[in-house]
Amino acid sequence: MSNSALVSYTRISPNKNSPRNHAIDTISIHCVVGQLSVETIGNVFAPSSAGCSANYGIGADGRIGMYVEEKDRSWCTSSSANDNRAITIECASDKTSPYAVNDKVYKTLINLLVDICQRNGIKALKWQGNKALIGQVDKQNMTVHRWFANKACPGDYLYNLHGQIAAEVNKRLGVSSGAAAGYTKIAGKSVATAEQMRAYIRSVNPSVPQSVIDMIPFYISEGNTEGIRGDVAFSQSCLETGNFTFKGSAVTLDQNNFCGMGVTSNGMKGNSFSTPQLGIRAQIQHLKAYATADPLVNSCIDPRFKYVSRKSAEFVEWLGQKENPNGKGWATGAKYGEKILAILKKISSTSGSAAPAPAAFTPYLVKVTATDLRIRKGPGTNTSFVRYCPPGAYTIIAESDGPGASKWGQLKSKEGWIALDYAKKI
C-alpha cells in the first residue's frame, strides 16, 4: 500500500492504529477551521493528548502534508469503521461558517483525490449526500464527519461542493458523466446558467422567496453529478409549482420537495426532505431513472416506468408521452414535456437584465475590523479569492445575494466583493 507522491511534508502522528483493518474504498474530506500550514496541522496532530489525526492535510498554500500513512487508520471522523476504510483529508479553511477553502486548497484537493483513487483502485467517486448509504460504496464512497458526530465538518462550503468534487475527479479518471448515449441535447451540462434561472424566476414571480433563489445553484451541481441537465429539472420545478407560487401544486416550499417525489432504497415515492439540496437531488435522480435506457425497463425502480417506451426520443419528451395504459404512467397531463421545454426556452433566452429593474442604489460606507475578511471576485464564496481586505472604511456601490453570506457588497474600487455580515454600516 503506497502513499501519495504529492506530499511535500511528513510528520507522523502517534494517533493511529496500525495497520488499518479494511481495504481503502472511501474518502472523507474535512475542514481544519483555520488557514493553517501543513506544518501547523502536523503540530496539532503531534501530541498523543490531541487524540486525533488524518492521513493527509492540505495547507492554505496548497501544499500537502502526511500525518498517517495510508496503510494505517487515522483518528479523524469519530467512527472507527469509517476511519479504517477511508482516506481522511484535512483542508485549511476559514475559521467561520461556511468554512470556505481557497482556490489553491481546492485545486490540490482534486489532484490528491485523483492520485488516491488511481493508486487504490477506486474507479469513481460517488456522492449522494445520503447518510443511510454509509458503507455501501457501490452507491456512495464519500463520507463526512458530521454524519458520525455533532459537528459542522466539513462545513457547508465543502459539503455543498461534494457533487462537483466527485464530478471533477471522475472526469480526470476518465469516468463517463452518466449521461446515456443519444441524449446529448438534453442530458449533460446545463445550457441555461444559474444567473438566467434567477433572472427568469424573479421576472415572472417578483415575490419569490429568497430561499428559492439560494437553492438554484444546487440544480446545476446536482445535475452535473448525475449527468442530467439541472436547467431541465429547474424548468420542471417551475411547471410543477406555478413558478414557485405553488398555486395548484400539492407541495409547498417548506417541504423542500418541489415535484412531489422522493428516492428511497427500494424504490421511489412521494416524500419530503430536510434541505432543498436533498429535494433537488431526488428530483434529478427521478429524471435520471426516467431517462436511463432499456436496462431499467424490466427491473425498474419505479414500476410505473415499465409502461413507457425509452428507445428513441430525448428523455424530456418521454415525460409527455401517453404510453401509460389505465392512467398508470407518471405524466398524466397532455404535452407535459413540451411545457417543460417551453419554460426552458424562456429561461435560456433570459439575460441577467430580464428581472424587473431595481431602484437606484445609494452607495454607503462600511467599517471593516476583521483582519481575515476576504475580497472575492464575485458575490459568493464560490468565486475566486482576490486578497484579504485590510481593516478600514470602504464604500459599497452595489449589493447582491450569494452563497456564504446573507448579503454581499461590491467595493467602490470594483476590485471585488466582501461579505457584509463581517462589516458594519457607518
C-alpha positions as CSV (number, residue, x, y, z in Angstrom):
1,M,0.0,0.0,0.0
2,S,1.7,3.2,-1.2
3,N,1.4,6.8,-0.1
4,S,0.9,9.9,-2.3
5,A,4.0,11.2,-4.1
6,L,2.4,14.7,-4.0
7,V,3.3,15.0,-0.3
8,S,5.8,17.8,0.5
9,Y,5.9,17.5,4.3
10,T,5.6,14.5,6.6
11,R,5.1,14.3,10.4
12,I,3.7,11.0,11.5
13,S,1.2,11.3,14.4
14,P,1.1,8.8,17.2
15,N,-2.7,8.9,17.0
16,K,-3.4,6.0,14.7
17,N,-4.0,2.2,14.5
18,S,-1.5,0.1,12.5
19,P,-2.5,-1.4,10.2
20,R,-6.0,-0.5,9.2
21,N,-8.4,-3.4,9.2
22,H,-10.2,-2.7,5.9
23,A,-9.3,-2.0,2.4
24,I,-9.3,1.6,1.3
25,D,-12.6,2.3,-0.6
26,T,-13.9,5.6,0.9
27,I,-12.9,9.3,1.0
28,S,-13.6,11.6,3.9
29,I,-12.9,15.3,3.4
30,H,-12.6,17.6,6.5
31,C,-12.0,21.3,7.3
32,V,-9.3,22.3,9.7
33,V,-11.1,25.5,10.8
34,G,-8.1,27.8,10.2
35,Q,-5.9,28.9,7.3
36,L,-3.1,26.7,8.6
37,S,0.1,25.5,7.0
38,V,0.9,21.8,6.7
39,E,3.5,22.2,9.5
40,T,0.9,23.7,11.9
41,I,-1.6,20.9,11.1
42,G,1.2,18.5,11.9
43,N,1.7,20.3,15.2
44,V,-1.9,19.8,16.0
45,F,-1.8,16.0,15.5
46,A,1.7,15.5,17.1
47,P,0.8,15.1,20.8
48,S,-0.8,11.9,21.9
49,S,-3.1,14.1,24.1
50,A,-4.7,15.5,20.9
51,G,-6.4,12.2,20.2
52,C,-6.9,13.0,16.6
53,S,-5.1,12.8,13.2
54,A,-5.7,12.5,9.5
55,N,-3.9,10.7,6.7
56,Y,-3.3,13.9,4.8
57,G,-3.7,17.7,5.2
58,I,-3.7,20.5,2.7
59,G,-2.3,23.8,3.9
60,A,-3.5,27.2,2.9
61,D,-0.7,27.5,0.3
62,G,-1.8,24.3,-1.4
63,R,1.0,22.0,-0.1
64,I,0.2,18.5,1.1
65,G,1.3,17.0,4.4
66,M,1.1,13.4,5.5
67,Y,0.4,12.6,9.2
68,V,-0.8,8.9,9.0
69,E,0.4,6.6,6.3
70,E,-2.3,5.1,4.1
71,K,-1.7,1.6,5.4
72,D,-2.8,2.8,8.9
73,R,-6.1,4.1,10.2
74,S,-6.2,7.7,11.3
75,W,-8.4,9.0,14.1
76,C,-10.5,11.6,12.2
77,T,-14.2,11.0,11.7
78,S,-15.3,9.8,15.2
79,S,-16.0,6.4,13.6
80,S,-13.6,3.5,13.8
81,A,-15.4,1.7,11.0
82,N,-15.2,4.7,8.7
83,D,-11.6,5.6,9.5
84,N,-10.5,2.0,8.8
85,R,-11.8,2.1,5.3
86,A,-11.3,5.8,4.5
87,I,-8.5,8.1,3.4
88,T,-9.1,11.2,5.6
89,I,-8.0,14.7,4.3
90,E,-8.0,17.9,6.4
91,C,-8.3,21.1,4.4
92,A,-7.2,24.6,5.6
93,S,-10.3,26.7,5.7
94,D,-11.8,29.9,7.1
95,K,-12.5,29.9,10.8
96,T,-16.2,30.8,10.5
97,S,-19.1,29.2,8.7
98,P,-19.4,28.1,5.9
99,Y,-15.6,27.3,6.4
100,A,-14.6,28.1,2.9
101,V,-11.3,26.9,1.4
102,N,-9.3,29.0,-1.1
103,D,-8.6,28.1,-4.7
104,K,-5.2,26.6,-4.0
105,V,-6.6,24.2,-1.5
106,Y,-9.4,23.2,-3.8
107,K,-7.2,22.5,-6.8
108,T,-4.8,20.5,-4.6
109,L,-7.7,18.5,-3.2
110,I,-8.8,17.5,-6.7
111,N,-5.2,16.4,-7.6
112,L,-4.8,14.4,-4.3
113,L,-8.1,12.7,-4.7
114,V,-7.3,11.6,-8.3
115,D,-4.0,10.3,-7.1
116,I,-5.6,8.4,-4.2
117,C,-8.2,6.8,-6.4
118,Q,-5.7,5.7,-9.1
119,R,-3.4,4.1,-6.6
120,N,-6.2,2.4,-4.6
121,G,-8.3,1.1,-7.4
122,I,-11.2,3.4,-6.7
123,K,-12.7,3.7,-10.2
124,A,-15.0,6.6,-9.4
125,L,-16.1,8.9,-6.6
126,K,-19.8,8.6,-5.8
127,W,-21.8,11.1,-3.7
128,Q,-25.5,11.2,-2.9
129,G,-25.3,13.1,0.4
130,N,-27.2,10.2,2.0
131,K,-26.1,9.1,5.5
132,A,-28.1,5.9,5.1
133,L,-25.6,4.7,2.4
134,I,-22.6,4.7,4.7
135,G,-20.5,1.6,3.8
136,Q,-22.5,0.9,0.6
137,V,-19.5,2.0,-1.6
138,D,-21.2,0.8,-4.8
139,K,-23.6,3.7,-4.3
140,Q,-21.6,6.2,-2.3
141,N,-18.0,6.2,-1.3
142,M,-17.6,9.7,0.1
143,T,-18.5,10.3,3.8
144,V,-18.4,13.4,6.1
145,H,-17.6,13.9,9.7
146,R,-21.0,15.4,10.5
147,W,-22.6,12.0,9.9
148,F,-20.7,10.5,12.8
149,A,-20.6,13.3,15.4
150,N,-22.3,16.5,16.3
151,K,-20.0,18.7,14.2
152,A,-20.3,21.0,11.2
153,C,-17.3,19.4,9.5
154,P,-16.5,19.7,6.6
155,G,-18.5,22.9,6.7
156,D,-21.3,23.8,4.3
157,Y,-18.8,25.2,1.7
158,L,-17.1,21.9,1.1
159,Y,-20.2,19.8,1.8
160,N,-22.1,21.6,-0.9
161,L,-19.2,21.1,-3.3
162,H,-19.0,17.3,-2.9
163,G,-21.0,16.6,-6.0
164,Q,-18.8,19.0,-8.0
165,I,-15.7,17.5,-6.5
166,A,-16.8,14.0,-7.5
167,A,-17.6,15.1,-11.0
168,E,-14.2,16.8,-11.5
169,V,-12.2,13.8,-10.1
170,N,-14.2,11.4,-12.2
171,K,-13.6,13.5,-15.3
172,R,-9.8,13.2,-14.6
173,L,-10.2,9.5,-14.0
174,G,-11.9,9.1,-17.4
175,V,-15.3,8.2,-16.0
176,S,-18.4,8.9,-18.0
177,S,-20.6,11.7,-16.8
178,G,-23.5,9.2,-16.6
179,A,-25.5,10.6,-19.4
180,A,-26.8,7.9,-21.7
181,A,-25.5,8.0,-25.3
182,G,-28.0,9.5,-27.7
183,Y,-29.4,12.1,-25.3
184,T,-26.8,14.8,-25.8
185,K,-29.3,17.6,-26.4
186,I,-30.9,17.3,-23.0
187,A,-28.5,15.2,-20.9
188,G,-25.2,16.6,-19.8
189,K,-24.2,20.1,-18.9
190,S,-26.9,22.8,-18.5
191,V,-27.4,25.3,-21.2
192,A,-29.2,27.9,-19.0
193,T,-27.0,29.4,-16.3
194,A,-27.8,29.8,-12.7
195,E,-28.0,33.6,-13.2
196,Q,-30.5,33.1,-16.1
197,M,-32.6,30.9,-13.7
198,R,-32.5,33.6,-11.1
199,A,-33.4,36.3,-13.6
200,Y,-36.3,34.3,-15.0
201,I,-37.9,33.4,-11.8
202,R,-37.6,37.0,-10.5
203,S,-39.2,38.3,-13.7
204,V,-42.2,36.0,-13.6
205,N,-42.6,36.0,-9.8
206,P,-41.2,39.1,-8.1
207,S,-42.3,37.9,-4.7
208,V,-40.3,34.6,-5.0
209,P,-38.8,33.7,-1.6
210,Q,-35.1,34.2,-1.2
211,S,-34.8,30.5,-0.2
212,V,-35.7,29.6,-3.8
213,I,-33.0,31.9,-5.2
214,D,-30.5,30.4,-2.8
215,M,-31.2,26.8,-3.9
216,I,-30.7,27.5,-7.7
217,P,-27.0,26.6,-7.8
218,F,-27.9,23.1,-6.5
219,Y,-29.8,22.3,-9.7
220,I,-26.5,22.8,-11.6
221,S,-24.2,21.0,-9.2
222,E,-26.5,18.0,-8.6
223,G,-27.3,17.8,-12.3
224,N,-23.6,17.7,-13.2
225,T,-23.1,14.9,-10.6
226,E,-25.9,12.8,-12.1
227,G,-25.4,13.6,-15.7
228,I,-28.8,15.2,-16.1
229,R,-29.2,18.9,-17.0
230,G,-30.1,20.9,-14.0
231,D,-31.9,23.6,-16.0
232,V,-34.4,20.9,-17.2
233,A,-35.0,20.0,-13.6
234,F,-35.5,23.6,-12.7
235,S,-37.9,24.1,-15.6
236,Q,-39.9,21.1,-14.3
237,S,-39.9,22.7,-10.8
238,C,-41.3,25.9,-12.3
239,L,-44.1,24.0,-14.0
240,E,-45.0,21.9,-11.0
241,T,-45.2,24.8,-8.6
242,G,-46.5,27.6,-10.8
243,N,-43.2,29.3,-10.9
244,F,-42.8,28.8,-7.1
245,T,-46.2,30.4,-6.3
246,F,-47.3,26.8,-5.5
247,K,-50.8,27.6,-7.0
248,G,-52.4,24.4,-7.9
249,S,-49.5,22.4,-6.5
250,A,-49.7,19.7,-3.9
251,V,-46.3,20.6,-2.5
252,T,-45.1,23.7,-0.6
253,L,-41.8,25.4,-0.2
254,D,-41.1,24.2,3.3
255,Q,-41.2,20.6,2.1
256,N,-38.1,21.1,0.0
257,N,-39.7,18.7,-2.4
258,F,-40.7,20.7,-5.4
259,C,-42.0,18.0,-7.6
260,G,-43.7,15.7,-5.1
261,M,-41.2,12.9,-5.5
262,G,-38.6,11.2,-3.4
263,V,-36.0,8.4,-3.5
264,T,-35.8,5.5,-1.1
265,S,-33.6,2.4,-1.1
266,N,-36.3,0.2,-2.5
267,G,-38.0,2.5,-5.0
268,M,-39.5,5.9,-5.4
269,K,-42.3,7.5,-3.5
270,G,-43.6,11.0,-2.6
271,N,-41.6,12.3,0.3
272,S,-40.2,15.5,1.9
273,F,-36.6,16.4,2.7
274,S,-34.8,18.4,5.3
275,T,-32.9,20.6,2.9
276,P,-33.6,22.0,-0.6
277,Q,-30.5,20.2,-1.9
278,L,-31.9,16.8,-1.0
279,G,-35.2,17.6,-2.6
280,I,-33.5,18.7,-5.8
281,R,-31.3,15.6,-5.8
282,A,-34.3,13.4,-5.5
283,Q,-36.0,15.2,-8.4
284,I,-32.9,14.9,-10.6
285,Q,-32.4,11.2,-9.7
286,H,-36.1,10.7,-10.7
287,L,-35.4,12.3,-14.1
288,K,-32.3,10.2,-14.5
289,A,-34.2,7.0,-13.8
290,Y,-36.8,8.1,-16.4
291,A,-34.0,8.9,-18.9
292,T,-32.0,5.7,-18.5
293,A,-32.3,3.3,-21.4
294,D,-33.5,-0.3,-21.5
295,P,-31.7,-1.9,-18.5
296,L,-34.3,-0.4,-16.2
297,V,-37.3,-1.5,-18.2
298,N,-37.6,-5.0,-16.8
299,S,-36.2,-4.3,-13.3
300,C,-37.4,-0.7,-12.9
301,I,-37.0,1.0,-9.6
302,D,-40.4,2.6,-10.2
303,P,-42.9,0.1,-11.7
304,R,-44.9,2.9,-13.4
305,F,-42.0,3.4,-15.8
306,K,-42.5,0.0,-17.4
307,Y,-45.3,1.5,-19.4
308,V,-43.0,3.9,-21.1
309,S,-41.0,3.2,-24.2
310,R,-37.5,4.6,-24.0
311,K,-35.9,3.6,-27.2
312,S,-36.0,6.7,-29.3
313,A,-36.6,10.3,-28.2
314,E,-34.8,12.5,-25.8
315,F,-35.9,11.8,-22.2
316,V,-37.7,15.1,-21.7
317,E,-40.0,14.2,-24.5
318,W,-40.8,10.9,-22.7
319,L,-42.2,12.9,-19.9
320,G,-45.2,13.8,-22.0
321,Q,-45.8,10.5,-23.8
322,K,-49.2,8.9,-23.3
323,E,-47.9,5.3,-23.3
324,N,-49.4,4.9,-19.8
325,P,-52.3,2.3,-20.0
326,N,-55.0,2.7,-17.4
327,G,-53.6,6.1,-16.4
328,K,-50.7,4.4,-14.6
329,G,-48.0,6.4,-16.2
330,W,-46.3,9.3,-14.5
331,A,-47.1,12.2,-16.9
332,T,-50.8,12.3,-16.9
333,G,-51.1,15.8,-18.3
334,A,-51.0,16.3,-22.1
335,K,-47.8,17.7,-23.6
336,Y,-46.0,17.6,-20.3
337,G,-42.6,17.5,-21.9
338,E,-43.5,20.3,-24.3
339,K,-44.5,22.5,-21.3
340,I,-41.1,21.9,-19.6
341,L,-39.2,22.7,-22.8
342,A,-41.3,25.9,-23.3
343,I,-40.2,27.1,-19.9
344,L,-36.6,26.1,-20.5
345,K,-36.6,28.1,-23.8
346,K,-37.8,31.2,-21.9
347,I,-35.1,30.7,-19.2
348,S,-32.3,30.2,-21.8
349,S,-33.3,33.4,-23.6
350,T,-33.3,35.4,-20.4
351,S,-30.4,37.7,-19.6
352,G,-29.4,39.0,-16.2
353,S,-31.2,42.2,-17.0
354,A,-34.5,40.4,-17.6
355,A,-35.6,40.9,-14.0
356,P,-37.5,44.0,-13.0
357,A,-35.1,46.9,-12.8
358,P,-34.2,47.6,-9.2
359,A,-34.4,51.0,-7.6
360,A,-31.3,53.2,-7.9
361,F,-28.7,52.0,-5.4
362,T,-27.3,54.6,-2.9
363,P,-23.7,53.9,-2.0
364,Y,-22.8,53.8,1.7
365,L,-19.8,53.3,3.9
366,V,-18.9,50.3,6.0
367,K,-16.2,49.7,8.6
368,V,-14.2,46.5,8.5
369,T,-12.4,45.5,11.7
370,A,-11.6,41.8,10.9
371,T,-8.1,41.0,9.6
372,D,-9.1,38.0,7.6
373,L,-12.1,39.2,5.6
374,R,-11.7,38.1,2.0
375,I,-12.3,40.1,-1.1
376,R,-14.0,37.8,-3.7
377,K,-14.2,38.3,-7.4
378,G,-17.9,37.9,-7.3
379,P,-20.7,37.8,-4.7
380,G,-20.2,34.4,-3.1
381,T,-17.6,32.1,-1.5
382,N,-17.8,30.0,-4.7
383,T,-15.9,32.8,-6.6
384,S,-12.2,33.4,-6.8
385,F,-10.3,34.9,-3.8
386,V,-8.7,38.2,-4.7
387,R,-6.9,39.2,-1.5
388,Y,-7.6,40.0,2.2
389,C,-9.4,43.2,2.9
390,P,-7.4,45.3,5.4
391,P,-9.3,46.9,8.3
392,G,-10.7,50.3,7.4
393,A,-13.6,52.2,5.9
394,Y,-15.0,51.2,2.4
395,T,-17.7,52.4,0.1
396,I,-20.2,49.8,-1.1
397,I,-21.6,50.6,-4.5
398,A,-23.8,47.5,-5.0
399,E,-25.4,44.6,-3.1
400,S,-26.1,41.1,-4.2
401,D,-27.1,37.7,-2.8
402,G,-24.7,34.8,-2.9
403,P,-23.5,31.7,-1.0
404,G,-21.6,32.2,2.2
405,A,-23.2,35.4,3.5
406,S,-26.6,36.9,3.9
407,K,-25.6,39.8,1.7
408,W,-22.5,40.7,-0.4
409,G,-21.3,44.3,-1.1
410,Q,-19.2,45.5,-4.1
411,L,-16.3,47.7,-3.3
412,K,-16.1,51.1,-4.9
413,S,-12.7,50.2,-6.4
414,K,-14.5,47.4,-8.2
415,E,-11.7,45.1,-7.1
416,G,-14.3,42.7,-5.8
417,W,-17.0,41.9,-3.2
418,I,-17.0,41.4,0.6
419,A,-19.4,39.6,2.9
420,L,-21.4,42.3,4.6
421,D,-22.0,40.1,7.6
422,Y,-18.5,41.0,8.7
423,A,-18.7,44.8,8.0
424,K,-20.6,47.4,10.0
425,K,-22.5,50.1,8.2
426,I,-21.3,53.6,9.2
